[in-house]
Amino acid sequence: MMCIFMYGLKILRKRLNNDVQIETMFNVLERVARVDPKYTDIVLLENYAAFQNNLYELANAVPALGRFYHIASDQYEQARVRYISSIINHEFEKLFQFGQKVENMLYTVPPEEVPSTYGLTRGEMRKLVKGCLSGVEKHVMSMYKRMQRQISSEELLPSLWDKCKDDFLDKYEALEALLAKCYSGETLVPSSKEMAGLFKNMY
């Protein structure tokens, strides 16, 4: 993806206290990133990461840069959360949407009545889980390959993938507990422990 800050960083090193100039760079980045919504978060996280990595030491010494460093850090984190969510949803959206429906239903009925709810029956749950987790190794590999294609920074990719693994496993473990609570006797295959092992062995 395009790195908006490459040229701007050279200028900043010469004019470190120009708040207006830094703010203009951020505004330009936000506009450019939204030209193609498909790549918005990729452009944002790669560029805000570049800003932080290149000016970390200077930001600790120059008050103007310190303020914008924290802004970049916050914007990077927001873009990262959205991007990783999109990576997970590309392969497992239906699975976690089902879990969200079950969770929402618990606001109105007790756990034991969930399987009697239209769209959430035990049979429908089994069918959906089986369909989503069939060939799960390929789905996990697809998540990584998709991220590998989209992220141009080799330094950024490992940390993004680690965060993706952590977020996915947190969601999967929560889903496992939710289904065990509402569908007695049913288990996710693979289990959350097995899924963690799968991630560990693949990448």
N, C-alpha and C positions, 0 to 999 in steps of 0.2 A: 504493500500500500504506500501511497505518497506520504513522505515525511515533510510536512509544512515547515517544521522548525529548523531544518538543516541550514537554510540560509539565514533565518532569523537569529539563530543562536550565535552566529559569527558577529552579527551586529550588536547583540546584547553584551557580548564580552567587551565591546568598546564603549558602550553607553549603558552601564549597568543600572543607573538610577532613573531611567526613563520609564516611569510607570505607564504612561500613555502608550508607548511603543509596545510594551509587553501585552497590555490589555488589547491592543489592536490585533496583535498576533493571535491571541486566544479567540477573538471575535471572527477573524478570517478563518481560523481552523474550524470553528463551529459551523460556519456557513458552507465551507467546502465539504465538510464531512456529510452534510445533509443533501448534497446534490444527488447522491445515489443511496437511498435508505438501506439498501441491502448491505452496504459496507460502512454505514455511519459509525457504528461502535468500533469497528476494526481501525478505521482512520483515527478516531479519537484516542483509543487506548494506546496505539503505537506512537502517536505524536506526543501525548502527555507523558508517556514513559520516556521518550527521548529527551524531553525537556527536563525531567527529573534526573535522569542518569547523567546528563551533560553538565548540569548546574548544581549538583548536590553540595559540593564543597563551597562554591561561591554563595549559595543560598544561606549557608550558615553564617556568612560574614557580612553580607549585604542585605540590610533590612527590606529594601524594595523587592529583591529577588526572593527573600524568605517568604514574604506574603504570597507571592504568586506561585512559589513552589508548593505551598499548602493547597492552593486552589487547584493546581494541576494534579496534585495527589488525590484530592476529592473527586475530581472529574474522571481521572483514570479509574478509580475504584468503581464509580457508577457505571462507566462503560464496560468494565470487566464483568461486573455482575450481570448486566444485560446480555453481553456476548456469550458468556458461559451458559446462561439459561437457554439461549437460542441454540447452542451446540447440543445440549442435552435434549431439548424438545424436538430437534430435528429427527432424532432416532427414537425417543421414548415419550413423546408428548401424550399419546393416548393412555399409556400406563399411569402416568402421574395425574392426568386429568381425572381418571377414574378414582384415584385416591382422594383427589380434591372433592369430588362429588360425594364420596362416602363421608368425608370429614364434615362437609356442609350438612349432610343429612343428620348427623349426630346432634345438631342444634335443635332438632325437632323430634327425634325418636331415640329410644335407647339402643345400644349396640346390637342386641339380639333381634331387633325388628328390622335392621337394615337389609338383611337378605330377603325380606318379604316386600321390599320396595321395588316398584317398576324401574327397570334399567340397572338395578343393583343386586339382582338375584344371585344366588350362589352359582347357578349355571352360567350366567352372563359374566360373572367375575372370573370363573375358570377359563372360559373361552377367550376373554380379553387378555388375561395374564399369559396364557399359553401362546396366543398370537404375538404378543409383544416381546416375549422372552425366548421364542423359538430362534435358534441361531444367534444367541445373544453375543457370542464372541465376535461375529461379523458386525453387529451394531456398535460394539465398543470400538472395534477397529475403525469403523466408519467415522466415529466421532473424532478419533485422533487424526485420521487422514484428512478430514475436512479442516480441522484446525491447522494442520501442517500446511495445507494448500493456501489457507487464507492469511496466516501470520508470516510476514516476511522477515521479521527479526528472529534470528536464531537464539539470541540471548533471552528473548521474551517467551518463546514457546514453552520451555520446560516449566516455568513457574505458572503459566496459564493452564497447562495440562494438569499439573499437580492440584491446582485449585478446582479444575473441572472434576477430577477424580474425587476430591473431598466432598464437593457439593453433591455430586451424583450419589455417592455412597451414603451421605446423610439423608438424602431424600428417599433412597431405597430402603434404608433401615427403618425410617419413619413409616413408610408404606407397609413394610413387613409387620411392624407392631400394630398398625391400624387394622390390617386384614385379620391378624390373629385375634384382635379384640372383637371384631364384628362377625367373623366367619370361623367359628370354632372348628378345630380339626383341620383347617386349611393352612398350607404353608407355601411360601414362595419358593420356586425352583428356578434358578439357584437361590440359596439362602443369602442373606446379606454377608455372612462370613465367606461363603463361597465366591460371591461376587467380588469381594475385596481381594481374594486370592487371585481371581481372574485378572483384575487390573494390575496387580503386582507382577504377575507372570508375563503380561503382554508388553508393558512399557514401564 
